[in-house]
Amino acid sequence: MQSIIEILAWLDSYVSVHPVFIYTLLGTGVFLTVYLGFPQVRYFGRACRTLRGHYDHQHHEGDASHFQALSTALSGTVGTGNIAGVAMAIHLGGPAALFWMVVTAIIGMATKYSEVTLSHKYREKLPDGTMAGGPMFYMDKRLNLNIKGRTIKTGHLIAVIFSVCTVLCAFGTGCLPQINNIATAMRDSFSIPQMVSGAVLAVALGAVVLGGIKRIVTVTEKIVPFMAIVYFVGAMVVIIYHIDNLWPGIKSVFGDVFTGTAATGGFLGGTVALAMSRGINRGLFSNEAGQGSAPIAHATARCQHPAQEGLVAMLEPFIDTVIICSLTGLMIVSSGVWKEKFDNDFQFADIVVVNTNSNDAKVLYDAMQSNDSMYDGVIEVVDGKAKPGDWTLMHAQSVAEDVVFKKDGKPFTGAIKVVDGKPEKNGVVISGKSLLHSAPLTVKAFSSSWFGSFGEYIVALSLLLFAFSTSIAWCYYGDRAMIFMFGQRSVLPFRIVYVIGFFIASFVDTSLIWYFSSVAVVLMAMPNLIGLLILHRELKDETRKLVK
């Protein structure tokens, strides 16, 4: 298992933050924004009116209303990324990471409009009367090469690659990390065993997804508005409690964009490149603009023109990231918990031992980034306390303090071997003070306000609603990809495997899940972004038809 985690960690560090991916994602969004005449600004009002049904004057084919399609798509995007993903981005890159998340969302509004417009245009009616659509359908029809009058089915190959990646993402984005976060939150907040949470919610998930798109849209249109309002109110309470720190927090978000974040508190510092890469990566993970997932939900909508549904979809990144993620980020930054150390049990995936015992933040930060600075040797432990040496134990990108080693609930005495900066487990539990990230960091932000310890329950319940609704939507995305590749007979087996995987993921290693998710997102997004660039002229034609 550890070797698999290391491989996925390497892929994540290489693929999800690689300049090629970042430039392709942002470049596509910037190009479409300019080429289509800034649709996220010009047509924002029209998008809101379309959502309310202002332009629906007659019956059109489809399985869902604009609101139901938007709710389903939002249920797929508003998930752990809004709670845990924002906290992770700030933890790694500092407050400036929030800036890049918002920038990614604003630019992504044009990308979302484009991918939904094309996918809705080329959707298909299935034998059972329901609609199926998504980037794989427009790819199959429009990305074929024509050489000297001969058609080469390159579009079908690209569509199959996208569909395979969609199935991978259904597990890596919608299934595995969602239930893992839910189960962990239920265990930590309510002492419910992870396996119990997984079993109960797996049954509930099966009851919803086995009912098909009709039941899915019925459930999501009720869950999404409720959970968004609850989280919005809770976040505003925290921000108001820390109102004196709000403006300094906002200044740090914008002020560190081009300088990086200096070391402060337990935070060792963050570079411009790291803030940008992690902000963009978490932004995409949160709102999925360019990933090609939301078009699958919007293809079910009833509307007069494909671009109308594109406008409705354009609201997703705004709601998901500009509003909800910004609330989470401002909570964390204004409360100051992102730079404070708290008592916690260390996850071995977040532990690094570097071969220096310097107290200088820059030296330690540089050591964390260099493979040559990883410690190889032994840590001698006596009665739960480590003997001093030429090394420093780091956890969650910070210097660990008050470290205690225990085994079977008792103070440990013995030697712990460290290879390439990673200590061997040997059943030893390591705890102490360090920075936090992901959902626990958001919990601390809530708990730092009037909510007190009750804040933990708000985050736990929000995670439950956010993540469960995401799992519902992604099961639908996955089965549409299966239909494209293997036909309708593949839907039921896929849904069964999805529900089983949902249960198993409630008690497996979280680091494996997060790394898997990051890699799968990139593999799905790249074919879609390339397709949007190739078909940019068709997008402009569809936009012109809309505004006539």
Secondary structure, 3 states (H helix, E strand, C coil): CHHHHHHHHHHHHHHHCCHHHHHHHHHHHHHHHHHCCCHHHHCHHHHHHHHCCCCCCCCCCCCECHHHHHHHHHHHHCCHHHHHHHHHHHHHHCCHHHHHHHHHHHHHHHHHHHHHHHHHHCCEECCCCCEECCHHHHHHHHCCEEECCEEECHHHHHHHHHHHHHHHHHHHHHHHHHHHHHHHHHHHHHCCCHHHHHHHHHHHHHHHHCCHHHHHHHHHHHHHHHHHHHHHHHHHHHHHHCHHHHHHHHHHHHHCCCCCECCECCECCECHHHHHHHHHHHHHHHHCCCCCCHHHHHCCECCCCHHHHHHHHHHHHHHHHHHHHHHHHHHHHHHCHHHCCEEEECCHHHEEEECCCCCCHHHHHHHHHCHHHECCEEEEEECCEECCCCCEEEECCEECEEEEEEECCEECCEEEEEECCEECCCCEEEEEEECCCHHHHHHHHHHCCCCHHHHHHHHHHHHHHHHHHHHHHHHHHHHHHHHHHHCHHHHHHHHHHHHHHHHHHHHCCHHHHHHHHHHHHHHHHHHHHHHHHHCHHHHHHHHHHHHC
